[in-house]
Amino acid sequence: MPVAVRKHPLALRLTKNRSMSDSITITRTVYFRCRLPRQMANAFNAESGRIYTQVKIEHYRVYAQTGHWLSQYDAMRLNDFYNHDRPALLHAHSIDAAQEGFYKACRTAKANREDGAKYPRHNKPYRTTIWKKSGIRRRDDRLLLSLARGLDPIRVALPDYLHDLPDDAFTEMKLVYNPASHHHEWHLVITVDVPQSESLGTNVAAADLGEVHPAALTDGEEAVVISCRQLRAQKQHTAKNLASLQHKQSHHKKGSRRYRRLQHRKNRFLAKQKRRRRDIEHKISREVIDWCEENNVGKLYIGDVRDVADGKRLHRKSQQKIGAWSHGKLRKYINYKATAAGIEVNDKIPEHYTSQTCPECRNRYKPQGRVYTCPVCGFCAHRDVVGASNILSRAVYGELGKVRPPETVKYRHPVLRGKRSSPGHGASSSVSPA
Ligand SMILES: [Zn+2]
């Protein structure tokens, strides 16, 4: 028997808990052009790369000699010892960050070993230099980035839109080389406390993130499908052009002038497509949050994609396909936009069978197209809305099939129709399939 979700006790509990804290912390990264002389920027990143490489080499050396992994603490001490008579360039904590980089890479490799990840082996001639909060000071409209003792700090002009931020908002600064634009960029991590918005929703909703439609949402009374052909088209366009460039590249000798030119084109093309995708994903997540606010949603459930193959572990090939589907980013954007709007997000709802189980008779079948038609009872609804309803049902009632998908489905198109993704600059002249 389907039950309406609107006045579930959960919603009340939610508001009670929330009133205790009146501000939330938001972390964001902003990017802007680095105006440092190229030689200077290169020197910093070369020094970070040198430290990273040195830690890596020492580490493997000790391992080869003793058969033991060096602890992170010991390795960092050892590294400091080797460098003690060398004139330092970077701030002590920037050095720490470069050293920690190796351990971070090891941890990532360990976590993904099943997928074939390997421990870091390569030397890094350059590495992103990181200034931690302790190395960042604010003076008027500039940030001072500390270097080693005795050296003048670097002065970085803050972009206008960051002038109003409090002095302690600047958490981390990274000096990143962008191979596509051939320029260095600043990546500035900002942490701000935002007052919790008062108009906290009491409603509960669920979102199903999918490949064809980026998001389907329902609160049990209304259903909306966020549709975006541009996102899919953009992905196809990227894959197609990339394949074509790689094919052209395969005719040339690696390292030849022609090969390098194609490589440059490829980098520029990929960077442009990445910016475009980010823009689209921001618009989609904005649309999701707008709908939540309009419908007074206080808690949003999202399916956990890791179970996307109905609990089974995927082959590497399909894993890649899901990777290209960019759930991670969209999920991240939805998460932080929701937090800013005072909506609580739970994105750990297991997704298995949510798009297969009939909300009417709980029969399980795998729909072929976009329409879910139950072969047993004839129940018919939009496939993604069935998914969202079942996620909501699992989250609120602990089982599937308790939330009936609303009969009418609205569509929203966050990216204007007719606005095509333009073919990448310098890319082949094939027309985008938008
Ligand atoms: Zn059925």
Boltz pocket constraint, residues with backbone or C-beta under 6 A from the ligand:
constraints:
  - pocket:
      binder: B
      contacts: [[A, 358], [A, 359], [A, 360], [A, 361], [A, 362], [A, 363], [A, 374], [A, 375], [A, 376], [A, 377], [A, 378], [A, 379]]
      max_distance: 6.0
